[in-house]
């Protein structure tokens, strides 16, 4: 009985040891880019100009991110 138990344990352990598992993991990389300054809403600026400045800011942020990722425009 003891011999059968040892044989079963060895059989289970040998089947686990024969499988090679490779798992690829993405590693984050730091980007040293400077983010542009976000436009501030003031009382002197109308909504159209503020929206225009915000869209310019978002375009600059997108361009900075693409440079970090190495994506060509």
SVG drawing of the C-alpha trace seen along z (x, -y; Angstrom):
<svg xmlns="http://www.w3.org/2000/svg" viewBox="-19 -90 32 92">
<polyline fill="none" stroke="black" stroke-width="0.4" points="0.0,0.0 2.8,-2.3 4.6,-1.6 1.5,-2.4 1.1,-5.8 4.7,-6.7 4.3,-5.7 1.2,-7.9 2.9,-10.9 5.9,-10.5 3.7,-10.2 1.8,-13.4 5.0,-15.4 6.7,-14.2 3.7,-15.3 3.9,-18.8 7.6,-19.1 7.6,-18.2 5.5,-21.2 7.4,-24.3 5.3,-27.5 6.4,-30.8 4.4,-33.8 5.2,-37.2 4.6,-40.2 4.4,-43.8 6.7,-46.0 5.8,-49.7 8.5,-52.1 8.9,-55.6 8.5,-58.4 10.5,-61.6 8.3,-63.9 7.0,-67.2 3.3,-67.7 2.0,-71.0 0.3,-73.4 -3.4,-73.1 -5.3,-76.3 -7.1,-78.0 -10.6,-79.3 -10.8,-83.0 -13.7,-85.5 -12.0,-87.5 -12.0,-84.6 -15.1,-83.6 -16.2,-80.0 -15.1,-79.8 -11.5,-80.9 -11.4,-78.5 -12.6,-75.6 -10.0,-76.4 -7.2,-76.5 -8.4,-73.3 -8.4,-71.5 -4.9,-72.8 -3.8,-71.5 -5.4,-68.1 -3.6,-67.9 -0.3,-68.7 -0.9,-66.0 -1.7,-63.4 1.4,-64.4 3.5,-64.0 2.0,-60.5 2.6,-59.4 6.3,-60.5 6.6,-58.4 5.1,-55.4 7.1,-55.8 4.0,-56.1 4.5,-58.1 1.8,-60.6"/>
</svg>
